[in-house]
Amino acid sequence: MKKIEIKKCVIGEGLPKICVPLVGKTEEDIAGQAQKICDCKSRIDIVEFRADYYEGLQDIPRLLAFLEKLYVMLGDKVLLFTIRSESEGGEKLKLKTPDVYDINRAVIESTIPDMVDVELYSGDEDVDKLVKLAHEKGIYIVMSNHDFNKTPEVQDMVSRMCRMQDMGADIAKIAVMPQNNEQLINLFTATSIMNTKYARVPVITISMGKLGALSRIAGQVFGSSVTFAALEQSSAPGQIPVAELDEMMTKIDKYCN
């Protein structure tokens, strides 16, 4: 399986990397969160700028200038740029021009962030263009799919991740909502099958909410390469405070691997 090496971070090797989101609306709020991340003593490897929260999203020059500021602030931490669609758990956007594709394209062309999230179901043609452009520019693509209503069947989850890597994803990510413990087990099963039989790239698998919290702590046992934690404000249900998550993951690595 291919490993992704960015700065001092190697995704797909060792402990799963911890990603913390920036979810403020104003530049002041977001920069304040970024500073707290920089000051945090716990391990934080990746910072996700959830731009669907950001009030300046439609002003591309302003967005890129602020993105550059964040990149400098975060230093050695990997910067992931994400516009999450409302249908997959993001903020409600009223975008016409520029649309999400145009913004993602401009961000990739800027070469500022290390990684950009592209949703699997945002249109095959647009996904293909963004992936090709990103690889030309040296940007890694996290291809994602989020289901806040259910957990698909095991083979369906595996098929979605396989499709992501076939479409050029550098990292394949799937997040689902469990209705019972069996569905949490299904997520672990899909992760294990993907890693042992099909994965050519690192995968991220998450089961959301309280029922799925174990996947954020113990996903490493089954092959998930990144987990998401909260510093103060979470971007998805079930995120655990980063200090507690880091401690629990370290213990699991000690006794289970």
C-alpha positions in Angstrom: 0.0 0.0 0.0 1.3 3.4 -0.9 2.2 5.7 2.0 1.6 9.4 1.8 4.5 11.5 3.1 3.8 15.2 3.8 6.2 17.3 5.8 6.9 15.2 8.9 3.7 13.2 8.6 3.5 9.7 7.0 -0.1 8.6 6.4 -0.5 4.8 6.2 2.3 4.0 8.6 2.5 3.8 12.4 -0.3 5.2 14.6 -3.3 6.7 12.8 -2.7 10.4 12.3 -4.9 12.8 14.3 -6.8 15.4 12.3 -8.5 18.4 14.1 -11.0 20.7 12.2 -11.2 24.4 12.0 -14.9 25.3 12.0 -15.1 29.1 12.7 -17.0 31.5 10.6 -14.8 34.6 10.7 -11.1 34.8 10.1 -10.5 35.9 13.6 -12.3 32.9 15.0 -10.5 30.5 12.7 -7.1 32.0 13.3 -7.8 31.8 17.0 -8.6 28.1 16.7 -5.5 27.6 14.6 -3.3 29.2 17.3 -4.8 26.9 20.0 -4.0 23.9 17.8 -0.4 25.2 17.5 -0.2 25.6 21.3 -1.8 22.2 22.1 0.6 19.7 23.8 -1.3 16.7 22.4 -0.4 15.2 19.1 -2.1 16.8 16.1 -0.8 15.8 12.7 -3.4 17.2 10.3 -5.6 20.3 10.4 -8.8 20.4 8.3 -10.0 23.8 7.3 -13.7 23.3 6.9 -14.3 26.1 4.5 -18.0 25.5 4.3 -18.2 27.3 7.6 -16.1 30.3 6.4 -17.9 33.5 5.6 -15.4 34.5 2.9 -15.7 31.3 0.9 -17.1 32.9 -2.3 -14.4 35.6 -2.4 -11.6 33.5 -3.9 -8.8 36.1 -3.6 -9.7 36.6 0.1 -10.0 32.9 0.6 -6.5 32.2 -0.9 -4.9 35.0 1.1 -6.4 33.6 4.4 -5.5 30.0 3.4 -1.9 31.1 2.9 -2.0 32.7 6.4 -3.2 29.5 7.9 -0.6 27.4 6.1 2.2 29.6 7.6 0.6 29.5 11.1 0.4 25.8 11.2 4.0 25.1 10.3 4.8 21.4 10.2 1.1 20.3 10.5 -0.5 19.1 7.3 -3.3 21.4 6.0 -6.4 19.7 4.5 -8.9 22.0 2.7 -12.5 20.8 2.7 -15.8 22.2 1.4 -18.3 19.7 2.8 -21.6 19.6 1.0 -24.8 19.9 3.0 -26.0 16.5 1.9 -22.9 15.0 3.4 -23.0 16.9 6.7 -21.6 20.3 5.8 -23.0 23.8 6.3 -25.8 25.0 4.0 -24.2 27.0 1.2 -25.9 29.4 -1.2 -23.2 29.2 -3.9 -23.9 30.0 -7.6 -20.8 31.6 -9.0 -18.2 30.5 -8.0 -19.5 27.1 -7.2 -17.7 24.4 -5.2 -15.9 23.0 -8.2 -14.5 26.5 -9.1 -13.4 27.1 -5.6 -11.7 23.7 -5.2 -10.0 24.3 -8.6 -8.7 27.7 -7.5 -7.4 26.3 -4.3 -5.6 23.4 -6.0 -4.1 25.8 -8.6 -2.8 28.0 -5.7 -0.8 24.9 -4.4 -1.3 26.3 -0.8 -2.8 23.4 1.1 -1.2 19.9 1.3 -4.4 18.1 0.6 -7.9 18.8 -0.7 -11.1 16.9 0.0 -13.2 16.0 -3.0 -16.5 14.2 -2.5 -16.9 10.9 -4.5 -20.4 11.8 -5.6 -19.8 15.4 -6.8 -19.9 14.4 -10.4 -17.4 12.0 -12.2 -16.3 14.6 -14.7 -15.5 17.2 -12.1 -13.8 14.7 -9.8 -11.6 13.5 -12.7 -10.6 17.1 -13.6 -9.8 18.0 -10.0 -7.8 14.8 -9.4 -5.7 15.3 -12.6 -5.1 19.0 -11.7 -4.1 18.2 -8.1 -1.6 15.6 -9.2 -0.1 18.0 -11.7 0.3 20.6 -8.9 1.6 18.1 -6.3 -1.6 18.3 -4.1 -2.9 15.1 -2.5 -6.6 14.3 -2.9 -8.7 12.8 0.0 -11.8 11.4 -1.8 -14.7 11.1 0.6 -18.2 9.9 1.1 -20.3 10.6 4.2 -23.6 8.9 5.0 -25.3 10.6 8.0 -28.4 8.3 7.8 -27.2 4.8 7.8 -24.3 2.3 7.5 -24.3 0.6 4.0 -23.7 -3.0 3.6 -20.1 -4.2 3.9 -19.5 -4.9 0.2 -21.0 -1.5 -0.6 -18.6 0.3 1.6 -15.7 -1.7 0.2 -16.9 -0.9 -3.4 -17.0 2.8 -2.7 -13.5 2.9 -1.4 -12.3 0.8 -4.3 -14.0 3.2 -6.7 -12.3 6.2 -5.0 -8.8 4.7 -5.5 -9.7 3.8 -9.1 -10.7 7.4 -9.7 -7.2 8.6 -8.5 -7.7 9.2 -4.8 -4.5 9.4 -2.8 -6.6 8.6 0.4 -10.0 7.0 0.4 -12.4 8.1 3.2 -15.8 6.8 4.2 -17.9 7.9 7.2 -21.2 6.3 8.1 -23.9 6.5 10.8 -24.5 3.3 12.8 -28.0 2.3 14.0 -26.7 -0.6 16.2 -23.5 -2.4 17.3 -23.7 -4.8 14.3 -23.4 -1.9 11.9 -20.3 -0.7 13.8 -18.8 -4.2 13.3 -19.7 -3.9 9.6 -17.6 -0.8 9.4 -14.7 -2.6 11.0 -15.2 -5.5 8.6 -15.2 -3.3 5.6 -12.1 -1.6 6.7 -10.3 -4.9 7.3 -11.4 -6.4 3.9 -10.3 -3.2 2.1 -6.9 -3.2 3.7 -6.1 -6.9 3.4 -7.5 -7.4 -0.2 -7.8 -4.2 -2.2 -6.1 -1.1 -0.8 -3.5 0.6 -2.9 -3.8 3.8 -0.9 -4.4 4.6 2.8 -8.0 4.5 3.9 -9.9 6.5 6.5 -13.0 4.9 7.9 -15.3 6.4 10.6 -18.5 5.3 12.3 -20.1 8.5 13.7 -22.1 9.3 16.8 -21.8 7.7 20.2 -22.3 4.2 18.9 -19.4 4.7 16.5 -17.0 6.4 18.8 -15.0 3.2 19.1 -14.0 3.5 15.5 -12.3 6.8 16.2 -10.2 5.2 19.0 -9.5 1.7 17.7 -9.8 2.1 13.9 -6.0 1.4 13.7 -6.6 -2.2 14.7 -8.5 -2.7 11.4 -6.5 -0.4 9.2 -7.9 3.1 9.3 -5.0 5.6 8.8 -6.4 8.9 10.1 -8.9 9.7 12.9 -10.7 13.0 13.6 -10.7 14.7 17.0 -12.1 17.9 18.5 -10.0 20.6 20.1 -13.0 22.7 21.2 -15.8 22.5 18.5 -16.4 19.3 16.6 -17.3 19.0 12.9 -19.1 15.7 13.1 -21.0 13.7 15.8 -18.9 11.6 18.0 -15.6 13.4 17.8 -13.5 12.9 21.0 -11.3 15.6 22.6 -7.9 15.4 21.1 -6.0 14.9 24.4 -8.2 11.9 25.4 -8.1 10.4 22.0 -4.3 10.6 21.8 -4.0 8.8 25.1 -6.5 6.1 24.3 -4.9 5.4 20.9 -1.5 5.1 22.4 -2.7 2.5 24.9 -4.4 0.5 22.2 -1.3 0.6 20.1 0.7 -0.7 23.1 -1.6 -3.6 23.9 -3.3 -4.5 20.7 -0.6 -4.2 18.0 
